[in-house]
């Protein structure tokens, strides 16, 4: 039984798994968004959130702990000076997972993991007067699809209403 064995094995030995996650978290903070398989993204999320928490502390001790995981000093600088200050008021939930499709070669489930805020968040999600609230591209696309499907449906209803019910007379 695997009681209290946190974290997935991801089909790799421990050293390979550790180095893979280090490389992934480095790429994640460098690009602020990556696409990978679902299990890898879920493991990456745990490590990334811990690194952002270290970045929020901002001490030399925290920086050295982060350097033990992320070997690239440019990425550490970005984490501590750019990324962590964005989340200063937030208590966790720094990353977002989107389920993607399937990989063509082996059919693996894919996910996109990204940081939740690209810019500094406004208080309690409210936007300033006159500004629209930020929306993701997928939400905008869904809204457009709904509008087009509604208008097509309304056109069909109107055309059938003009004709009236068809009756055969002898």
N, C-alpha and C positions, 0 to 999 in steps of 0.2 A: 504494500500500500504506500502511496506517495503522500502521506500526511505531512503538512508543513514544508513542502518542497516547492517553493515559489519560483515562478519563471519557467518558460518553456525551453525544451532542449533544442528545438529547431533542427533536429537531425544532424547535429554536429558535436564534436568533442568540445570540452570546456574552453580550451585555449583558442580554437577556431571560432567558437561562438563569441568569446570576449573580444577578439580582434575585429570580427565582423561588425559587432555592435558599436565598437569604437569608431570604425570607419563610417558607419551609417550615421552616427550622431554628429560626427564632424561634417559630413556632407549636408546633413539636415540643417545645422546652424549656418553653414556657408550659404546654402540656397534658400533656406526657410521653408522648403517644400520638397518632398521627394515621393516617388511612387515605388511601392514594393509590395510584397505579399502580405496578406492579413496577419499571420502570426508574427512575422518580423516587425511589422508596423506596431503591433501591440507591445512587443518587447521594447522597441525603440522608444515608444511613448513614455514608459517608466523611467528609462535612463535620461531622456531629454528633460522631463519634468524635474528630476533631481538636479540636473546641471543648471537649469534656470533658477531653481531655489538657491543653489550655491552662488549664482551670479547676483541674485538679489541681496545676499549677505554682503558681498563686495569686499570682504576682508582678504588679506594676504593668505590666511589659512584656507579660506574657501577657494581662492584662486589656485592654490597648490593642489587641493583635492580635485579640482576640475582638470588641471594639467595632468593628473594621473590617468584620466580617462581620455581627454582630448589632447592629442599630441601637437596639434598645429597652433602656434602662438597667435597667429592672425585671427583664427576662429575664436580663441579664448578672449582676445581683445574685443571682438565684435560681440561676443556673449555678454561680457561684463559691462561694456560701454553703450551698446545699442539695444540689444534684445532684453536683458534683464530690467532696465529702467522702464520699459513699456509695461511690464507686469508688476510694478511696485505695489500697486493697490490691490492686485488680484491674489486670492488665496488658492492657488492651484488651478488646474484646467487650462494649461497654457497651450495645449495642442488640440488639434481637431483631426478626426479620422473620417475620410469619405470612402465608402465602399465603391470600388470600380468594377470593371468587368472581369473577364477571364483572360489569362495569358494564352496567346494562340498556340504556342508549342506544347505545353503540358496541361493547360486548362486550370492553372493555379488561380485562386481568388486574389485579385489585386486590390490594393487600397492606396489612397493618397493621404499622406500625413502632412499637416502644415501648422504653423503657428496661428493662434486664434486671432491675434490683432496685428495688422500690418502697420497701423499708426496708433498713436496714443488714444485709448478709448475715452469716450465722453462719459459723464456720470450716469450710472444706471441705464446705459443704453439709449438715453434720450439724446436727440440731436438738437443743435442750436436752432433758433427760430429762423425759418427760411431755408434750412438745409434739409436735404433728404437723408434718411438713415442709410448707412452703407449696406448693400446687399451683395451676395455672392453671385457669380455668373450663372450658376446652376439655378438659383432662385429666379433670376431674371428670365432665363430661358423657359422655365416652367410657366411663369406668368404669361409670357408671350404665346406659348402653346395653348394655354387655356383660353386666351382672348381669340385666337384664330379658330379654335374648335367651337367656341360659343358663336362667333359670327357666322361660321359655316352652318351650324345647326339652326340658327335664327333664319338664315336665308331659305333653308329647306322648308321650315315651318311657314314662312310668309308665302312662299310660292304655292304650297299645298292649300293654304287658307284662301288664296285668290281664286283658285280653280273651284273650290268647293267640293262637296262629296260627289263622286261619280255614280250615277244611277243609270241603269239600262231600262229603256222603255220599249214596249212592243207596239 
